[in-house]
Amino acid sequence: MTAPNRALIVIDAQQEYFEGLLPIQHPDRDVSITRIEDAIQAAEQASVPVVLVQHELPAEAPVFASGSPTWDNHPVVAAHAERVAHRVTKQFSSVFAGTDLEAWLRAQGLDTITLVGYMTNNCVLASAAAAESLGLAVEVLSDATGAIDLANEAGRASAQQVHETLMALLHSNWAAVADTAQWTASLQTGEALSKSDLPTSAAQGRSTV
């Protein structure tokens, strides 16, 4: 297996998810932000480029309003901002939509993106799915991401249900899912993380019913 040329993509680790209208509920946000910091530090030590992504909407928007206190990056992440390899501002869920990220990755010769940040049920999912058609391998760190409780006309699901279901879904097709410690170990060995596939996941799913 060819060794991956990785970039760590830190998605929207902003105060909106801590002090704003979208507080992360699972995994515990104070734990997940610590795991994000662990991943950044591991990437820095392994000379893996870090990309800092920040969602930005107009000043009158109810969330991620440009220049607002909840638009700011979490202090843990902001402390690394001056050392990151690239910064991206986005307006859509996918980190690729309307940004220069794909072009930057190509220019750096990178073929694998490791996703951390928020939310599992929006930007992480959308970014992992978008990477498929770009030919980029994806890794998602389960303890360095997070989801919110959801309820609407279509149904209701707890943040834990959302997060755990989407980790299984991502690992079945779009991404290799691991925790931060496993990913850090893979940086040291230079190996790619393993992932499942849809037929295997389906067969294993049937066997547990």
Secondary structure, DSSP 4 states (H G I P E B T S, - for coil): -PPP-EEEEEE--BGGGTTSS---TBTTHHHHHHHHHHHHHHHHHTT--EEEEEE-B-TTSSSSBTTSGGGSBPHHHHTTGGG-SEEEEESSSSSSTTSSHHHHHHHHT--EEEEEEE-IIIIIHHHHHHHHTTT-EEEEEEEEEEB--EEETTEEE-HHHHHHHHHHHHHTTT-EEE-HHHHHHHHHHTPPPP---HHHHHHHHHHT-
